[in-house]
Amino acid sequence: MTSSGKNGELKTTERVVAQGGPGRGMGGGQIAQKPLAFKESGKRLLNRLRPQGLKVAFVLLAAIVSVGLASLGPRVLGRATDLIFAGAIGGQLPAGMTKQQVIDSATASGNHKLADMLSGIDIVPGTGIDFRAVGTVLLIVIVLYVGSALLSFLQGYLLNDVVQDTVMKLRAEVEDKIHKLPLSYFDRQPRGELLSRVTNDIDNVSQSLQQTMSQLLTSLLTVVFVVIMMVLISPVLALIALITIPVTMVIAALIMTRSQKQFVTQWRRTGTVNAQVEEAFTGHSLIKVFGRQDEVQDVFESENEQLYEASFSAQFLSGLIMPIMMFIGNLNYVIIAVIGGLRVASGTMSLGDVQAFIQYSRQFTQPVTQIASMVNLLQSGVASAERVFELLDAEEEEPTDHHPRMVDNPRGRVVFEDVSFRYEPDQPLIEDLSMVVEPGQTVAIVGPTGAGKTTLVNLIMRFYELDGGRITLDGVDTSLMPRADLRSRIGMVLQDTWLFKGTIRDNIAYGNPDATEDELLEAAKATFVDRFVHSLPDGYDTVIDDEGTNISSGEKQLITIARAFVAQPALLILDEATSSVDTRTELLVQHAMAALRSDRTSFVIAHRLSTIRDADLILVMEEGRIVERGTHGELLDRNGAYASLYNSQFGMSDV
């Protein structure tokens, strides 16, 4: 198919009118409001990592070993503290005595606290610090930490590869999904809202996975290993430290429940603001002309204020978690330090064990705090994933029959057999429409806005499926033809031109990428593009900017006609292709369209009746029905609906 407009932009006004106005059916721009379960969305997001199962297993293994090595560090370092402390105390004691003799002497002198403390220290009276043993312990600690760092780097590298590959596939799936969605989906979705899902939400999913997965995995493993080490050192102190877990979980759950809804609202509001901004930028000139800047500004400020409130609430609530966790962790640290000091004094624990336990308590509260601080990022990411999944779950175009039919040598004979269609079940639009268009005929379709003119050609293109009857192309039911095959045989030129950023040559070749240079030039000459292109600085290599502002509206329309010409379609659809150009350019466009229509079946939708006087058949539509049909002269002689339309444009003198 060759099209000069996006499918989602085909005569939206007509569809809205046909449904009874904005706010109903497809014209309301409604955003899907049925959210997925937050928990289910999180599971679904994680399930997307399954294809990377082997890498995920290596990530998990590297994380376990890395955290395990790091967790051994404080315990081994505690041994160095014990050696230094024992050497410092032993060097002050008289040589030649045994440890027990020193303890007995302290007990006999009434210094029971000293005796208790010495009983918990591995000392040799008269012997100072064994620096060789301390050096060996420190070397072991260095090896443990270096090994942990290297494995952590490997884990981060592999996890980054997993996440980016997963997000890349998600983007590809979204792109593929968009091409499978029916036109009705784009009618319901504002473009800014859809763009927000495809860009902002996917980027947020990527960032959330990248930032949270590694830290969450490391933090959870750290909690497990630290708890094991604390229990091995002192079950009593471990129990005191573990009391903070249920406290933190209850607080985190209370905050998460409130912030979760705000994150969902935040990203929905982001999509709404994007839609409003995109709409305002697209119609910027019109807004200026009608002096509606203040009104647009007020709408933006209202939407922006609602986004601010949702974002502030989400970030504020989730931001409460970390300081509360830190406060609880500091209380836990103080309690452990006091009790540990008393146990050292009583000889039931060594100073190195207390030092190690204090380190473990800090390592314990830190990952718990990190987990809590990651909750807001995780919630935000899952909220965005939920919106992306809503897009992926949208109903696709109905698949073509398992035994598709093809048209080998298309001639362009189109038959409507009792065709019925409605956008809304309770609002009929086209009912029992029948007509035959012979090969090579030019059929003009006229009528007031909302009569169903554009709907008629959309049905030929299978942008919508029929509710009843059938349409055949050269005897083959179009509903049995693959959509790509059907649309490849149809050329379309719309009122709203669409040119992409590229050269004029590329834009013409878009209709047929396999066209030769001679075929491109032939199409350009036949459609009068060649007449103006040589006045441009780079000729056919002139780059058209994003909005096509470096060429006129008429020149853009001629390029789109050349694009359709080079495609050599069997069937041609011209949807008000001259309504937005001046009279002189209209003549050029008419000549170009006449060349394009030659030997092709053509459907022409026009409000300017001067452009369709030579049509083989003119159909006058009202409320989805053909009320008159015939040639220009025949319809004027009947003095009916067509004559009324014609006279309203040209007056009786032109009849």
SULGI-V63588 format. One record per backbone hydrogen bond with DSSP energy under -0.5 kcal/mol. CO is the residue of the C=O (numbers start at 1). NH is the residue of the N-H. Records with the same first field share a line. If there is no record, write none. Layout:
BEGIN
CO: NH + NH
END
This chain:
BEGIN
1: 3
2: 492
6: 9
7: 10
9: 11
11: 15
12: 16
13: 17
14: 18
15: 19
16: 19 + 21
17: 20
21: 24
24: 27
25: 28
26: 29
33: 35
37: 41
38: 42
39: 43
40: 44
41: 45
42: 46
43: 47
44: 48
45: 48
46: 49
47: 50
49: 52
50: 53
52: 56
53: 57
54: 58
55: 59
56: 60
57: 61
58: 62
59: 63
60: 64
61: 65
62: 66
63: 67
64: 68
65: 69
66: 70
67: 71
68: 72
69: 73
70: 74
71: 75
72: 76
73: 77
74: 78
75: 79
76: 79 + 80
77: 81
78: 82
79: 83
80: 84
81: 85
82: 86
83: 87
84: 88
85: 89
86: 90
87: 91
89: 92
90: 93 + 126
94: 97
98: 102
99: 103
100: 104
101: 105
102: 106
103: 107
104: 108
105: 109
106: 111
107: 110
110: 112
111: 115
112: 116
113: 117
114: 118
115: 119
116: 120
117: 120
118: 121
121: 123
124: 127
125: 96
129: 131
130: 134
131: 135
132: 136
133: 137
134: 138
135: 139
136: 140
137: 141
138: 142
139: 143
140: 144
141: 145
142: 146
143: 147
144: 148
145: 149
146: 150
147: 151
148: 152
149: 153
150: 154
151: 155
152: 156
153: 157
154: 158
155: 159
156: 160
157: 161
158: 162
159: 163
160: 164
161: 165
162: 166
163: 167
164: 168
165: 169
166: 170
167: 171
168: 172
169: 173
170: 174
171: 175
172: 176
173: 177
174: 178
175: 179
176: 180
177: 180 + 181
178: 181
180: 397
182: 185 + 186
183: 187
184: 188
185: 189
188: 190
190: 194
191: 195
192: 196
193: 197
194: 198
195: 199
196: 201
197: 202
199: 203
200: 204
201: 205
202: 206
203: 207
204: 208
205: 209
206: 210
207: 211
208: 212
209: 213
210: 214
211: 215
212: 216
213: 217
214: 218
215: 219
216: 220
217: 221
218: 222
219: 223
220: 224
221: 225
222: 226
223: 227
224: 228
225: 229
226: 230
227: 231
228: 232
229: 233
230: 234
234: 238
235: 239
236: 240
237: 241
238: 242
239: 243
240: 243
241: 244
242: 245 + 246
243: 247
244: 248
245: 249
246: 250
247: 251
248: 252
249: 253
250: 254
251: 255
252: 256
253: 257
254: 258
255: 259
256: 260
257: 261
258: 262
259: 263
260: 264
261: 265
262: 266
263: 267
264: 268
265: 269
266: 270
267: 271
268: 272
269: 273
270: 274
271: 275
272: 276
273: 277
274: 278
275: 279
276: 280
277: 281
278: 282
279: 283
281: 284
283: 287
284: 288
285: 289
286: 290
287: 292
288: 291
292: 296
293: 297
294: 298
295: 299
296: 300
297: 301
298: 302
299: 303
300: 304
301: 305
302: 306
303: 307
304: 308
305: 309
306: 310
307: 311
308: 312
309: 313
310: 314
311: 315
312: 316
313: 317
314: 318
315: 319
316: 320
317: 320
318: 321
319: 323
320: 324
321: 325
322: 326
323: 327
324: 328
325: 329
326: 330
327: 331
328: 332
329: 333
330: 334
331: 335
332: 336
333: 337
334: 338
335: 339
336: 340
337: 341
338: 342
339: 343
340: 344
341: 345
342: 346
343: 347 + 348 + 349
344: 347
350: 354
351: 355
352: 356
353: 357
354: 358
355: 359
356: 360
357: 361
358: 362
359: 363
360: 364
361: 365
362: 366
363: 367
364: 368
365: 369
366: 370
367: 371
368: 372
369: 373
370: 374
371: 375
372: 375
373: 377
374: 378
375: 379
376: 380
377: 381
378: 382
379: 383
380: 384
381: 385
382: 386
383: 387
384: 388
385: 389
386: 390
387: 391
388: 392
389: 393
391: 394
395: 182
406: 408
412: 414
413: 474
414: 437
415: 417 + 472
416: 418 + 435
417: 470
419: 433
420: 467 + 468
421: 429 + 430
424: 427
427: 424
430: 421
433: 419
435: 416
436: 438
437: 414
438: 441
441: 443 + 602
442: 444 + 616 + 617
443: 604
444: 446 + 619
445: 606
446: 621
448: 451
451: 624
452: 456
453: 457
454: 458
455: 459
456: 460
457: 461
458: 463 + 464
459: 462
463: 183
468: 420
470: 417
471: 478
472: 415 + 474
473: 476
475: 477
476: 473
477: 480
478: 481
479: 401
480: 405
482: 486
483: 487
484: 488
485: 489
486: 489
487: 490
489: 570 + 571
490: 2
491: 573
493: 575
495: 497
500: 502
502: 544
503: 507
504: 508
505: 509
506: 510
508: 511
509: 512
512: 515
516: 520
517: 521
518: 522
519: 523
520: 524
521: 525
522: 526
523: 527
524: 529 + 530
525: 528
528: 532
529: 532 + 533
530: 534
532: 535
533: 536
536: 539
538: 541
539: 542
540: 505
542: 504 + 544
544: 502
545: 548
548: 551
552: 556
553: 557
554: 558
555: 559
556: 560
557: 561
558: 562
559: 563
560: 564
561: 565
562: 566
563: 567
564: 568 + 569
565: 568
570: 601
571: 491
572: 603
573: 493 + 575
574: 576 + 605
576: 579
578: 581
582: 586
583: 587
584: 588
585: 589
586: 590
587: 591
588: 592
589: 593
590: 594
591: 595
592: 596
593: 597
594: 598
597: 600
601: 572
602: 443 + 604
603: 574 + 605
604: 445 + 606
605: 576
607: 609
608: 611
609: 612
610: 613
612: 615
617: 444
618: 620 + 630
619: 446 + 621
620: 627 + 628
621: 448
622: 625
624: 431
625: 622 + 627
628: 620
630: 618
631: 635
632: 636
633: 637
634: 638
635: 639 + 640
636: 639
640: 644
641: 645
642: 646
643: 647
644: 648
645: 649
646: 649 + 650
647: 651
651: 654
652: 655
END
